[in-house]
Amino acid sequence: MGLGNLFLGFRRSNRLLLPVMMLILGLVLTVNFLDWNQGPQSFFSGMLTIDNFSVAFTGIVLLTALVLVPFSQKYVLDEEANLAEYYSLLLFSMVGAIMLVSYNHLLMLFLGIEILSVAMYVLAGSDKRNVRSNEAALKYFLMGAFFTGILLFGMALVYGATGTFELSSISFAAQNPVNATLRPMLYIGMLLMLLGMAFKVGAAPFHFWTPDVYEGTPTFFTAFMSTVVKVAGFAAWLKLLVQAFPAASAQGVWLPTLTAMCVLTLLVGNVGAVAQTSVKRMLAYSSISHAGYLLVALVAFNGALEGPTANGIMFYLLAYSVATVTAFAVLKLVADARHREDYAGFNGLAKTNPLLAFCLTISMLSLAGIPLTGGFFGKFFVFMAAVENGYIGLVVFAVVMSMVSIYYYLRPIIAMYMRDADEETAVPVPVTTFQSGALLVLALLTVLLGVLPGLLAGVL
């Protein structure tokens, strides 16, 4: 009975769980880098591999979660919130993300996707009092289950054609088939897996769930979804294309599909964001557009997991994650105080909360790819890799779309600095010292990545 009361008291003590979560993430982040340059280490009969690639992307996942947790303050103060359950699901989802950046076997790829996805399905519908949250969870679950089936079907065809789930063995079997009549089965399986992975990262034309799910999901979990899920998804996609399907690229199997998907994603993401009146939906389309820029790197990629292009993708994902967490964090604070998610909700924010306005400005400039921010060099590295491999037309199109993005990224800045708030939204937004410190760290990191991009040069 005494033990039960202890656990009940611990559950009600939400304030204790926030520093505990921060401590856990900080310790795991520190321990993660102890494996740096230790050489490839295999676990579970070679199904998981820890190397510099997995350590680097795991670090981005953990760092993103660490700087995002301070903005769960609303749940800390809500005595009805099941904070322990929220944090447990976040930790489970990060386990799935880490599996996605470390897998060496298609079974681990599937398990990582499911562990990550199931936790996010629950978190998307965690606001039981909001109908939009319930709708988001239902849409995400149904569409996610459908595309998981497509991914599994593709895995089954690949296995049927190669007789293995191990990445390097699939690559060898694709280049040296025992039975050439099975080659069409292999190629169809590759394309189906490509489509399944495209859904997970929100690439067009499989992006249709993203705006509604992002809008309905509680903002704190939307920020987690748009960063951690995307980082893990692209790292997994990169490993799949480089280690399992490299020969198929030269034979023109998945490369044309990936190129078409890249162009469509850039177009849909940027043009769709222009038409939005909600900042949250704009950030959802922004997430789609950044998937398109990352697809440029995947199309141009022709090397190993350690090299300039892989390093550029890692840098891009780090800069994107830092800027996106900042944007969603400021949006959450403003929406909680002013109960609005449109651009008008940011009117006059520079007068009432200069720190929030400054940090959001840095975030928007980075996402737009303006110089002296991490986002500029992220796009620069990706575009340079594509140019060096002859994809000049694709880069020109991506640059044009990046210019279009400046319009919708400047809209919140204009609202904060050039428009006056009405009586309803003129009140200052409450921000704790802890949250202010986290925002300053994020803004400083964004500028640091833009001023000293060479700090991460040659990491991979």
C-alpha positions in Angstrom: 0.0 0.0 0.0 2.8 2.4 0.9 4.6 1.6 -2.4 1.4 2.3 -4.3 1.0 5.7 -2.6 4.7 6.4 -3.5 4.0 5.7 -7.2 0.8 7.7 -7.1 2.6 10.6 -5.5 5.3 10.4 -8.1 2.7 10.4 -10.9 1.1 13.5 -9.5 4.5 15.3 -9.1 4.7 16.4 -12.7 7.2 19.1 -11.8 9.7 16.4 -11.0 9.4 14.6 -14.3 10.7 17.5 -16.4 14.2 17.7 -14.9 14.3 13.9 -14.8 13.5 13.7 -18.5 16.1 16.4 -19.2 18.7 14.5 -17.2 18.0 11.2 -19.0 18.3 12.8 -22.4 21.4 14.6 -21.5 23.1 11.5 -20.1 22.1 9.4 -23.2 23.3 12.2 -25.5 26.7 12.2 -23.7 27.1 8.4 -23.7 26.1 8.3 -27.4 29.3 10.1 -28.5 31.5 7.7 -26.6 31.1 5.4 -29.6 32.6 8.0 -31.9 35.5 6.6 -34.1 35.2 3.2 -32.3 34.7 1.5 -35.7 31.6 -0.4 -36.8 30.1 -2.4 -33.9 27.4 -5.0 -34.7 24.6 -6.1 -32.4 21.8 -8.7 -32.6 23.7 -10.9 -35.1 24.6 -7.9 -37.2 21.1 -6.6 -37.5 22.1 -3.2 -35.9 25.4 -1.5 -36.6 26.8 1.4 -34.6 29.3 3.6 -36.6 29.9 7.3 -37.0 26.9 7.6 -39.3 24.5 6.2 -36.6 26.2 8.1 -33.8 25.9 11.4 -35.7 22.2 11.0 -36.5 21.4 9.6 -33.1 23.0 12.8 -31.7 20.7 15.0 -33.8 17.7 13.0 -32.6 18.7 13.3 -28.9 19.7 16.9 -29.1 16.4 17.8 -30.7 14.4 16.1 -28.0 16.6 17.6 -25.3 16.0 21.2 -26.4 12.3 20.5 -27.1 11.4 19.1 -23.7 11.5 22.5 -21.8 8.4 23.5 -23.8 6.3 20.8 -22.3 5.7 23.3 -19.4 2.0 23.4 -20.1 1.7 19.7 -19.4 3.9 20.1 -16.2 1.4 22.6 -14.8 -1.6 20.6 -15.8 -2.5 18.3 -12.9 -4.7 16.2 -15.2 -2.0 15.6 -17.8 -0.4 12.2 -17.8 3.1 13.5 -18.1 4.8 10.2 -17.4 2.9 8.6 -20.2 3.8 11.4 -22.6 7.5 11.2 -21.8 7.4 7.4 -21.9 5.9 7.5 -25.4 8.5 10.1 -26.5 11.3 7.8 -25.2 9.8 4.8 -27.0 9.6 6.8 -30.2 13.3 7.8 -29.9 14.2 4.1 -29.5 12.5 3.6 -32.9 14.3 6.6 -34.4 17.7 5.2 -33.2 16.9 1.9 -34.7 16.1 3.6 -38.0 19.5 5.3 -38.1 21.4 2.1 -37.0 19.7 -0.8 -38.8 21.5 -3.2 -41.1 18.6 -5.5 -41.7 15.1 -4.9 -43.1 13.5 -6.5 -40.0 15.1 -3.8 -37.9 14.0 -1.1 -40.4 10.4 -2.3 -40.0 10.6 -2.6 -36.2 12.1 0.9 -35.9 9.3 2.4 -38.1 6.6 0.7 -36.1 8.0 1.6 -32.7 8.4 5.2 -33.8 5.0 5.4 -35.6 2.8 3.8 -33.0 4.0 6.1 -30.3 3.3 9.1 -32.6 -0.2 7.8 -33.4 -1.0 8.0 -29.7 0.6 11.4 -29.1 -1.2 12.9 -32.1 -4.5 12.2 -30.4 -3.3 13.0 -26.9 -5.5 16.1 -26.6 -8.8 14.3 -25.9 -10.7 17.6 -25.5 -9.8 18.7 -29.1 -11.7 17.1 -32.0 -8.9 18.1 -34.4 -6.5 16.0 -32.3 -8.7 12.9 -32.5 -9.0 13.5 -36.3 -5.3 13.9 -36.7 -4.6 10.6 -34.8 -7.2 8.7 -36.9 -5.8 10.0 -40.2 -2.2 9.4 -39.3 -3.0 5.9 -38.1 -5.1 4.8 -41.1 -2.7 6.3 -43.7 0.3 5.1 -41.8 -1.0 1.5 -41.6 -1.8 1.6 -45.3 1.7 2.7 -46.3 3.3 0.3 -43.8 1.5 -2.5 -45.7 3.0 -1.2 -49.0 6.5 -1.1 -47.4 6.1 -4.6 -46.1 4.9 -5.9 -49.5 8.0 -4.3 -51.0 10.2 -6.0 -48.4 8.6 -9.4 -49.2 9.3 -9.0 -52.9 12.9 -8.0 -52.3 13.3 -11.0 -50.0 11.7 -13.2 -52.6 14.1 -12.0 -55.3 17.3 -12.0 -53.2 16.7 -14.5 -50.4 18.0 -12.1 -47.7 17.0 -9.1 -45.5 20.6 -8.0 -44.9 21.5 -4.7 -46.7 24.9 -5.6 -48.2 23.6 -9.0 -49.2 20.7 -7.4 -51.0 23.1 -5.2 -52.9 25.3 -8.2 -53.9 22.3 -10.2 -55.0 21.0 -7.3 -57.1 24.3 -7.0 -58.9 24.8 -10.8 -59.3 21.4 -12.3 -59.5 21.2 -16.1 -59.2 18.0 -16.1 -61.3 17.6 -13.2 -63.8 13.9 -13.9 -64.1 13.5 -12.6 -60.6 14.9 -9.1 -61.4 11.4 -7.5 -62.1 10.3 -8.7 -58.7 13.3 -7.1 -57.1 12.7 -3.8 -58.9 9.0 -3.7 -58.0 9.9 -4.4 -54.4 12.4 -1.6 -54.5 9.8 0.9 -55.8 7.2 -0.2 -53.2 9.8 0.3 -50.4 10.6 3.7 -51.9 6.9 4.7 -51.8 6.6 3.5 -48.2 9.6 5.5 -47.1 8.3 8.6 -48.9 5.1 8.6 -46.8 7.1 8.5 -43.6 9.0 11.7 -44.4 6.1 13.5 -45.9 7.3 13.6 -49.6 4.8 14.4 -52.3 2.6 12.9 -53.6 2.3 11.1 -50.3 2.2 14.3 -48.3 -1.6 14.7 -48.0 -1.7 13.6 -44.4 0.9 16.2 -43.2 -1.1 19.5 -43.0 -4.1 18.1 -41.2 -2.1 15.9 -38.9 0.3 18.7 -38.0 -2.5 21.1 -37.4 -4.5 18.8 -35.2 -1.7 17.3 -33.2 -0.8 19.3 -30.0 2.0 21.7 -31.0 4.6 20.2 -28.7 4.3 16.8 -30.3 4.0 18.3 -33.8 7.5 19.8 -33.3 8.7 16.4 -32.3 7.1 14.8 -35.3 8.4 17.3 -37.8 12.0 17.0 -36.6 12.8 13.6 -35.0 10.6 11.6 -37.4 12.1 13.4 -40.4 15.7 13.0 -39.3 15.2 9.3 -38.6 13.3 8.8 -41.8 15.8 10.4 -44.1 18.8 8.6 -42.4 17.0 5.3 -42.9 16.1 6.1 -46.5 19.8 7.1 -47.2 21.1 3.8 -45.8 18.6 1.9 -47.8 19.5 3.5 -51.1 23.2 3.5 -50.6 23.8 0.1 -49.0 21.0 -2.0 -50.4 20.0 -0.5 -53.8 23.1 1.2 -55.3 23.2 -0.9 -58.5 19.6 -0.2 -59.2 20.3 3.5 -59.4 22.6 3.0 -62.3 20.1 0.9 -64.1 17.5 3.7 -63.7 15.1 1.8 -61.5 14.4 4.1 -58.6 16.3 7.2 -59.6 13.7 8.6 -62.1 11.0 8.0 -59.5 13.0 9.8 -56.8 13.7 12.7 -59.1 10.1 13.2 -60.0 9.1 12.9 -56.4 11.8 15.6 -55.5 10.4 18.1 -58.1 6.8 17.5 -57.0 7.6 17.8 -53.3 9.4 21.1 -53.8 6.5 22.5 -55.8 3.7 21.3 -53.5 5.5 22.3 -50.3 6.4 25.8 -51.3 3.3 26.7 -53.3 1.1 25.2 -50.7 2.8 27.2 -47.9 2.2 30.5 -49.7 -1.6 30.0 -49.6 -1.8 29.3 -45.8 -3.2 31.6 -43.2 -2.3 29.5 -40.2 1.3 29.5 -39.1 1.0 25.9 -38.0 -0.2 24.8 -41.5 2.5 26.9 -43.1 5.1 25.1 -41.0 3.5 21.8 -42.1 4.0 22.7 -45.8 7.5 24.0 -44.9 8.3 20.5 -43.6 7.2 19.1 -47.0 9.3 21.6 -48.9 12.4 20.7 -46.8 11.8 17.1 -47.6 12.1 18.1 -51.2 15.5 19.8 -50.6 16.7 16.7 -48.9 15.5 14.6 -51.8 17.8 16.7 -54.0 20.7 15.3 -52.0 19.4 11.7 -52.2 19.0 12.0 -56.0 22.6 13.3 -56.3 24.1 10.9 -53.8 26.6 8.4 -55.3 29.0 7.7 -52.6 29.3 5.9 -49.2 27.7 6.8 -45.9 30.9 8.6 -45.0 31.8 11.6 -47.3 30.9 15.2 -48.3 27.4 14.5 -49.4 26.5 12.5 -46.3 28.0 15.2 -44.2 25.9 17.8 -46.1 22.7 15.8 -45.4 23.6 15.6 -41.7 24.4 19.3 -41.5 21.1 20.1 -43.3 19.0 18.0 -40.9 20.7 19.5 -37.9 20.1 23.1 -39.1 16.6 22.2 -40.1 15.8 20.6 -36.7 17.2 23.4 -34.6 15.2 26.1 -36.6 12.0 24.1 -36.7 12.1 23.4 -33.0 12.5 27.1 -32.4 9.6 28.0 -34.7 7.2 25.5 -33.1 8.3 26.5 -29.6 7.5 30.1 -30.2 4.3 29.2 -31.9 3.2 27.0 -28.9 4.0 29.8 -26.4 2.1 32.4 -28.5 -0.9 30.1 -29.2 -1.2 29.1 -25.5 -1.3 32.8 -24.5 -3.3 34.3 -27.3 -5.3 31.3 -28.4 -4.5 31.9 -32.1 -2.3 30.2 -34.6 -2.7 32.5 -37.5 -0.3 35.3 -38.6 -2.4 38.0 -36.8 -1.7 36.2 -33.5 2.0 37.3 -33.9 1.1 41.0 -34.4 3.2 43.2 -32.1 5.1 40.4 -30.6 8.4 42.4 -30.9 7.0 45.0 -28.5 5.6 42.6 -25.9 8.2 39.8 -26.1 11.4 40.9 -28.0 13.2 37.7 -27.2 10.5 35.5 -28.8 10.4 37.8 -31.8 14.2 37.7 -32.2 14.4 33.9 -31.9 11.5 33.3 -34.3 13.2 35.7 -36.8 16.4 33.7 -36.7 14.4 30.5 -37.2 12.5 31.9 -40.2 15.6 33.2 -41.8 17.4 29.9 -41.4 14.5 27.9 -42.8 14.5 30.3 -45.8 18.2 29.8 -46.3 19.4 33.3 -45.7 23.2 33.8 -45.2 24.7 33.8 -41.7 22.3 31.1 -40.6 22.7 27.3 -40.5 19.9 26.9 -43.1 21.9 28.7 -45.8 24.9 26.4 -45.6 22.6 23.4 -45.3 21.1 24.2 -48.7 24.5 25.2 -50.0 26.0 21.8 -49.3 23.1 20.0 -50.7 23.0 22.0 -53.9 26.7 21.8 -54.4 26.6 18.0 -54.2 23.9 18.0 -56.8 25.8 20.4 -59.1 29.0 18.3 -58.9 27.0 15.2 -60.0 25.4 17.0 -63.0 21.9 17.8 -61.7 22.1 21.5 -62.6 18.5 21.8 -63.8 17.2 20.3 -60.5 19.3 22.7 -58.5 18.0 25.7 -60.5 14.4 24.6 -59.8 15.2 24.1 -56.1 16.8 27.6 -55.9 13.7 29.1 -57.5 11.5 27.3 -55.0 13.7 28.5 -52.2 13.1 32.1 -53.4 9.4 31.5 -53.3 9.8 30.3 -49.7 11.1 33.7 -48.6 7.6 35.2 -49.0 5.9 33.0 -46.5 8.8 32.9 -44.0 8.9 36.7 -43.9 5.2 36.9 -43.1 5.6 36.1 -39.3 8.5 38.6 -39.2 6.4 41.3 -40.7 3.6 40.6 -38.3 5.9 40.8 -35.3 7.7 43.9 -36.2 5.5 46.0 -38.5 2.0 45.4 -37.3 0.3 46.4 -34.0 -1.6 43.9 -31.9 -5.3 44.4 -31.1 -6.6 44.6 -27.5 -7.1 40.8 -27.4 -3.5 40.0 -28.4 -1.5 42.9 -26.9 -0.8 41.0 -23.7 2.8 39.7 -23.2 3.3 36.0 -23.7 4.4 34.3 -20.4 7.8 32.7 -20.9 9.8 30.9 -18.1 13.5 31.5 -17.6 14.1 27.9 -18.6 12.3 28.3 -21.9 14.1 31.6 -22.6 17.4 29.9 -22.0 16.5 27.1 -24.4 15.4 29.6 -27.1 18.6 31.5 -26.8 20.7 28.3 -27.1 18.7 27.4 -30.2 19.1 30.8 -31.8 22.8 30.9 -30.9 23.3 27.4 -32.5 21.5 28.5 -35.6 23.8 31.5 -36.0 26.9 29.4 -35.1 26.1 26.9 -37.8 25.8 29.8 -40.3 29.0 31.6 -39.2 31.2 28.5 -38.6 29.9 25.7 -40.8 33.4 24.2 -40.9 32.9 23.0 -37.3 31.1 19.9 -38.7 33.2 19.6 -41.9 34.4 16.0 -42.4 32.5 14.6 -39.5 31.2 11.8 -41.7 
